[in-house]
Amino acid sequence: MPPTTMLKEAIEALYPPRPTAARRRIRRSGSSSSSPSQNGSLHGNLPLGLGRAAGAATASNGNDVGPPSSNTPSRNLRGKSSRFSELLLEHGEKDLHQDWAVCASSSPLTANPFDNTFVSTSDSCQMKQIEGRLRICSQSIVFEPRQINRGIIRIPFRHMTHLGGGNNTGNGLDNNIMIGRGNNFDAGDTTSSRKSSLHGNNNNRQNAVVTIRCERHVVMKANNVIGPYQCIQLPVEFSVRFLHSSSSPMMSLAKQLFDMESSSKKVASVSFSPNVVFGTASAPPIIPLPSSNNHRGEMIEKIMGPTLNRQFDTTHFLHAQEQSLTPSMRCSLKTPLLDHDGCAILTDFGLYFQLAVGSGTTIDNGGGSTSNVGPSGKAQIWSLDDMRAIARRYDGMKDTALEIYLRKQHSILLAFESTLFRERVIHILSQKISEIKSLPLPCYTDRSFVESALELWQAGELDNFEYLLCLNAAAGRSFHDLSRYPVFPWVLSNYEIVDEDEDDLDESPPTLDLADPNTFRDLSKPIGALNAERFQDFKKRYDGMVQQQSNHATQHHNQDAPFMYGTHYSAPGHVLYYLLRVMPEHMLCLQNGKFDVPDRLFHSIDSSYKSVLTNPADLKELIPEFYDPDCFDFLINSTGLQLGNLQTGERVNDVLLPSWAKSAKSFLQQNRAALECDYCTQHIPEWIDLIFGVSSRGTGAKDANNLFHPMAYIGPEEVNAISGSEGRERAALQATEFGIVPDQLFSRKHPGKSDNIGRWGDSDELLTRDRLRESYGMGDNMTLSDLAANIGRSCRISADD
């Protein structure tokens, strides 16, 4: 069991991500349109260092407490800032990490050139010689203009009607297969100083024009403002001239993806949408299921395979005598809604991650020169000395991920190819850090950690907030995974806003009475049972399901089991509902480029609580940020997002607070005080039973009126038992969009703070028998050569597929 001092230090790493003071000052200084870095999300697209110049390994400097902004500009190979982010793509779409310097023009496709009926007000339809960069993604082509006032244009392959042109340089494409309408390139409109740039230099005269015709396209971040995407439903022709490189690599890649999309326009739909049972009011956004076209996945794997299978470039090592402890391992770095593919290697100094860039083809460096990206992708290093703790995590429905908690910045989440690789890394990390610090490395998902956290809480060395963070971490919850985000309870029942006109000026402002039990929510009941009248509707439907099954003697699948609640208390849409103001791009990604209607946005604490009591489609609990005063940014619209107006005409801006809160920070401080008061300390074990304990699933959940749709209880074993890769993928996506019940930690009722654990049996009887963790020892005795052989076998299997 780790010493108390090291354990408490590890628990500090569990606090929610907080914006740095510098980033908070930047956000306060202007609106969301001022600069790309002002979105101020608490979760970044890439971890620290991955936005730097390619080929540079960077170590944490200890000054960055939280991840970068979700709108932190990425860097291209020349070090220029880019507004592009994978969050601008469709959910599940991949950036293929190839882009080119181009000059683009566009014009509407109308039968009568003098008919202005179809002329769009969008600048994207009438571009002339606009310089920027063209990017290939798995489901679209993206053009990012250099001018910041112009929006980024995304043209999905499924909406293209024509893709042709380019130059024939031995790639097998015939320029005459598809003939465009012209390139709209007017060199006379440029100044003499810009003609050279637009037409290329004397060393490269193979510029070619690629023509794209589409029925619709999407414009995003015009004037660099974060907001709903503009969908242009107008036939348009885009002409793209390559400035410093051949168009052949781009056309070869795009043509394959375009032809594949043209051959199959069928897109899979979500077969299970639990919220339709109750209507759509306040229902969480639904993650769209990617296309069922298996050929696309095979094509992307073929395109990205050489890049993903590259070995780690050891020239990134920071020390001359550094020794590798593992082979290069293919993995992905996970952030909310995004996976960043690459490879990792563990050395006696730290853990390196190298971002996969390019696909083995040449990429222009500017100035007419090109180079092969090779294995020198961007790299990041996290030293062993900075590691505080680790935790086993899920990658979707695969138990293969590892979260590493760091000393002076937030954690990182890496997903490996198999549990075997993950466990070997854990074994080596634990061994090396124990040698360096002479102390064991805490692992949040080990039984010993839960035992220690319980003892510290009962001893008064952990408060309720910290103890709930520990239980969430032990139960597989992570701030990097929106489908398994940490869960916290509503503890108060009074969030009313007193109208100033009705308030007696002689009376003192409303205050919270934490000594009054009526101030609090009943923590022994799930959200769905707090309102007795609404619960009767849930119960009536459940009884109907039971009766219906009893009338049929046929075999039933687990997914047909009766349930009380058709929506969950924690899901990606629920998390982003609360974090809209600090993670707007994530919400736009989740909802296909739109914010929800204003009346369904998070605009008032009181309205949100009333909704979870009365709306049959709304059972969401809270998130940890509601109890951390340093995270008050999520209640303030500091970036000036345009969120619309309520039906009352009131603008949705900062979240409206209860009358007893003077400010956002004051609200969180008083909310935290309520969580730590004697009433909550006495009753929080009852809520723990509902979420992490005996009442969280099975018969205990039914007896506690806490039974959700079977999809909420699905795990890796259930998914693996499904036949067919498409069926497994569909089940995994449906489970993650619906919400997943945390891993069960306790097999008996949770003891109170003053209870002796001996009264409840020893810890072996109190904690669940961790059957998943019993197989984790298989990586302990594996040698380096064994691991290399397994990695090689995995790579060969991927190549054969």
SEVO-92522 format. One record per residue (C-alpha): x, y, z. Coordinates in steps of 0.25 Angstrom, whole numbers, plus 5000, padded with zeros to 4 digits. Layout:
<nodes>
XYZ...
</nodes>
This chain:
<nodes>
500050005000500650134996501050235008500050335012500850455007501050394993499650354992499050494996500050554985499450454975498050494979498350644976498550604962497150554961496550704961495850754949496650814938496850964941497151074931498451144934498451284939499151334926498051264918496951324927497551464925497551444910496051394910495651514918496351614909495451594897494351514890494451374883494751444870496051514875497051404873497051254871497551224885496351294893495351184893495951144906495450994907495950914919496250804909497250814898497250754884498750714886499550704899500650794901501750794891500950724880500750864873502150894871503150874859503250734854504450664859504550724872504450644885503950734896503950714911502950774920503450904926502550894938501851034936500650974929499650934939498550894929498450844915498450954904497151014898496250934890496451034879497951044881498551064867499250944861500550964853500850924839502250884835502651034833502251074847501051154843499851154852498651084846497151094850496950954846496550844856496050704855494850754863494350824851494250694844493050594845493050514858493950394855494650454843496150444842497150554837498150484828499150584831499450634817499350774813499750854801499951004798498951044788498151154782496651134781495551194773494051164773492751204765491251154766490751054756489451114751488751084737488751234734489951314738489151444739488151384749488451434763487451344770488451244774489651334777489951314792490351414801491551324806492851374801493251224799492451224786493151334779494551324783495651374773497051334775497051314790498351254796498251154807498551004809497750884804497650764813497150624811496250554821495650414821494250474818494550614812495450714806495750834814496250974809496751064820496951204814498151284819497251404821496651394835495351464832494951354822494351224827494951084826494251004815493950864817493450784804492950644808493250534798491850494798491350624793492350634782491850614768493150624760494650614764495650634752496750714746498150714752499450674745499850534739501250504746501150354745500150334756499150264746498150374746497650434733497450584732496350564722495550464730494850584737494850714731494550834740493850964736495051054737495951104748495451244750496851284751497151424747498551464748498251604744497551624758498851614765499951704768501251684762501851654775500851534777500851474763502151394766501451334778500151304771500851244759501951174766503451194764504351164752504751034758503350974758502450994746501650874748500550944755499150884752497750914754496850814761495350834759494350794770492850804768491950784779490450804783490750854797491950894805492150944820492751074824493351084838494051194847493851304838494551424844495151324854493851324861493451194868491951174865490951084857491451044843490851094831490350994821490351044807489350964799489651014786490450944774491851004774493050984766494450994773495651004765496950984773498351014767499550954774500651054776501950984779501650834777501050734768499550704770499750554767499850514781498650584785497850534773498250394775497750394789496550474787496150394775496050264783495250324794494350394784494150274776493850184788492850284793492150294779492050144779491250144792490450254796489750174807490050224821489750144834488750204844488650184858487850064861487550094876487250234881486750224895486250364896485150344886484350274897484150404904484150504893485350604890485150714901486550734908487050604901488550584900489150604886489350464879490650424874490450394859490950254855492050254844491750204831491550054830492450044818493549954822494349984810494550124815495250064828496049974819496450084810496850174822497650064828498350044815498650194813499150214828499750074830501150114826501150234835500450164847501450044846502650134846503650114857503950224867505050314863506150304874506750434870505650494878506350434891506750554900508050484906509150414899509250294909507750274909507350124908505950084902505149984911504149944901504049934886503350044878501850024881500650064872499650144881498750264881498750384890497250414894496650544897495150574897494450524884495850514877496950404876498350444871499050324865500550304867501550214874502150214888503450164894503850154909505250184913505950194926505750344926504250344922503150314912503150374898502050384889502250414874501050464866500850404852500950504841500750484826500650354819502050334813501850434802502550564799502050684806502450824801503250904811503051044805503951114795503751004785504450894792503950754797504350654806503850514811503250524825503850384828503850344843504150484848502750524853502550614865502950554879502650584893503350534906502850514920503950484930503850374940504150464951502850554948501950434948501050434961500050314958499450224947498150164944497650054935496550114925495650074914495850104900494350104896493949964899495449914899496149904913497449944907497750094911498650154921498450284928499750344934499650464944500750564944501250654955501050794949500150774937498850694935498850544932499050474918498250364913498950254903498150144897499050024893498749914883498449814894498349794909499649714908500449834903499749924914500149834925501549824921501749974921501049974935501949874940503249944935502750084940502450024954503749964955504650074950503950184958504050094970505550094968505550244966504650294977504850174987503350174987502250094979501550164968500050174972499050114962497650164964496950044959497649954969496949894981497949954990497750094985496250084988496550025002497450135005496550245000495450195009496350185021496750335018495350375017494850315029496150375037495750515032496950525023496150535010494850615009493650575001494050634988495450574988494850434992493850444981494950474971495650354976494450264974494250314960495650294956495650154962494350124954494950154941494450304939495450404933495350544929495850504915494650414912493350484911492650344911493250314924493350454930493450464946492050474952491650554964490350574971489350684972489350704987488450834988486950844985486851004985487451074973486351184972486551314966485751424974485251534965485951664970484551744968483951644977485051644987484851725000485951825000485951825015486251675016487651615015488051535003487651395002488551295009488751145009488351075022489250955023488650915036487350895030487150755024486050815014487250885007487750755002487350654991487050514996488350444993487750304995486950314982487450324968487050444960485950374953485250344967485350484973483950524967482950414972481950454961482950444950483550314955482150244954482150264939483550194939483050084948481850064940482550044927483549954934482449864939481849864925483149814920483249704930481849664927482149654912483349564914482549474923481449454913482549404903483349284906484349314895485849334899486149474901487449544899488149634910487849754902486349724903486349724918485249814925485849954930485250074937486050184931486350204916487350314918488550314926489150404937490450424930490750434915491550514905490450604902490150634917491650664920491650764908490350824912491050874925492350904918491750974906492451104909493851054910493750934900492850994889493650934878493350794884491950824885491850864870492650734866491650654874490450724868490850724854491250874854490050924862489750974876488450924882487251014882487451124893486351074902487050944903488451004906489051014920488551154923488151144938488451054950487051054955486451024941487450904940487050844953485550864951485750784937486450664944485250664954484150674943484650644929484550494926485750504917486650574926487350494938488750554938489550564950490650674952492150674948493350704958493450844952492250884960493050864973494350924969494351084971495551094962494751034950493751154950494051184935492951084931491851174936492351294929492251324914493551394914493851374899492551434895491851314889490551344881489651244887488351314883487051354891486051284900484651284896484451394906485451474898486551474908487951454903488651324907489951374912490551344926489851234934488851294943489151264957488351244970488051364978488951314989490151324980490851454978491651404966492051284959493251254968492351284980491351184975492451074974492951104988491551094994491250964986492550914991492250955005490950875004491650754999492550755011491550785022491050685032489750645025490450605012491550535020490550455027489750425014490750415003491050265005489550245000489850314987491150234986490350104987489550154975490750194966491850104970491250004979490249894982489149974976489750014963489449884955488649754956487649724967488149834975487949934965486449884963486249884978486750024978485950074966487250094959487150014947487550064933487450014919488349894918489249974908489750044920490349914926491049864914492549844915493749784907493349644910491949664905492449734892493449634889492349524890491649594878491849524865492349614853493249744854492149834850491149784861492249804871492549944866491049974866490849924880492150004885491650134879490250114884490750094898491750204899490650304893489650254903490450264916491250154923491050114938492350124945493149994949492549944962493549964974492749914986491949774988491349825001490749955006491750065007492150085022491950225028493050315032493050275046492750125044493850025047494049945034494149825043492649835045492449815030493349705029494849715024495249795012495249665003493749655006493449805005494149824991493649744979494449624974495249694963495149584952495649674941496949704949497349554951497849544937498749664938499949594943500149534930501049644926501949634938502849524933502849564919504249594913504649704904504849604892503449544896502749684895503549714882503049584876501549614880501649754874502249694861501149594861500049704863500649784852500749674842499249644845498849784842499649784829499049644825497649704828
</nodes>
